[in-house]
Amino acid sequence: MNDWSPNSWRGKPVQQMPVYPDPQKLAEVEQNLKDFPPLVFAGEARNLKSSLAKVAAGDAFLLQGGDCAESFAEFHANNIRDTFRVLLQMAVALTFGAALPVVKVGRMAGQFAKPRSADTEKVGDIELPSYRGDIINGIEFEEAARRPDPERLLRAYNQSAASLNLLRAFAQGGFADLHKVHQWNLRFVAGSPQGERYEELSTRIDEALAFMAACGLTGDTVSQLRETDFYTSHEALLLNYEEPLTRVDSLTGQWYACSAHMLWVGDRTRQPGGAHVEFLRGVKNPIGLKCGPSTDPDELIRLIDILNPANEAGRLTLIARMGYDKVQEKLPALIRKVMREGRTVVWSCDPMHGNTVKSSNGYKTRPFDRILAEVRNFFAVHRAEGSYGGGVHFEMTGQEVTECIGGAQAISEGMLGDRYHTHCDPRLNASQALELAFVLANELKVERLARGAVRPDRSVAAGE
């Protein structure tokens, strides 16, 4: 690590980074960010790493979800609250149904930048730079809006700080109290089949809490009943934002990226000699690595050794994003290689990015049945290989959107235009996310039964 510094990535080939028309202005903004307070703290990142070490050992489960790309226009306290609330619902369903602690990580408070398949896009005869997220440029198809603007980095920082402040208040201030589990049901979910299943689960939790209270275990004596740990994450795509927010921890003398508790490198930027891998290898946060169908097993080991040379449990999460029709073909070789080489990782499933299609009426969408198929195939592969599928990574929102077709609500292609609000990729709505949670609870029940972790006659609310 003697040859690493927060800016050593600048000497490496870089992908998916914008070219700013005013380098001097960019340098001024970067200096301002260096003087700003950190958004998260090293101790929080270490706590997350400890929790992910339990996931790597098969003793916990990672639930990582949130917006595809946060926007300035949709920044609202109610939107943050509703997404947080759905993640709480999912975590409760998983914890109660699968008898596992759930590590909750949001794609929130920093998930602004998005990789694109092309540098430009064309509408008619007009060709402009691609929209790369509100932290870089605007979504409006206008020359001025599409020009990369350094001032957007400051706005993204401020929005992230406000979001984190609210999320910490929700997690520690009473909103996450299990005694309020009934109140977490969103209005538009409450009348759905998934809402009804959640209400049944809530009633059983109430009964369990009443029993515990009779035994003297209440929120006053057990803090886990009234508050929860919640962490933030985003793709470390815009390195000139990450660098100035990277700080030395005063307790350990180590470098931490203080823009989020966890960062990941995407499938398009995971080159072993590239700038993004170079940056992430030097920070001590837990990090993720997206693994698409083109991932070579030998190169994966090389990346693991670059990003986690000490083979620390909880340091590295491999996020498989294969597509429902490729996961059974491509994933086994990666698992076998990692197991054979003795590397300690968390395996997580991203069932969203490999299942994006274009509908007949022109909308980018994701069929919910394909999302569920990839999840089920992911866990089936891990069971067959004797490995542990330890998490999911997905794009969702607490809003009542119609962006992914299918699910219990039976969203059709014709309904996509009703509430299609995403700035980039289609997201699960609250009902679909909760439906996914119940499927996951069943998969984890099967997993734990196979490992002899629970008795076969144990009832599971999610599967009844």
Secondary structure, DSSP 4 states (H G I P E B T S, - for coil): -TT--TTGGGGS---S----S-HHHHHHHHHHHHHSPPSS-HHHHHHHHHHHHHHHTTSSEEEEEE-SS--STT--HHHHHHHHHHHHHHHHHHHHHH---EEEEEE-SS------SSSEEEETTEEEEPP--TTT--SSSSTTTTS--THHHHHHHHHHHHHHHHHHHHHHSSTT-GGGGGGGS-HHHHTSHHHHHHHHHHHHHHHHHHHHHHTT--TTT-GGGT----EEEEE---HHHHGGGEEE-TTT--EEETT-SEEEE-TTS--TTSHHHHHHHH--S-EEEEE-TT--HHHHHHHHHHH-TT--TTTEEEEE---TTTHHHHHHHHHHHHHHTT---EEEE--STT--EE-TTS-EE--HHHHHHHHHHHHHHHHHHT--EEEEEEEB-SS----S-BTTTTB-GGGTTTS---SSS--B-HHHHHHHHHHHHHHHHHHHHHTT-S-TT---GGG-
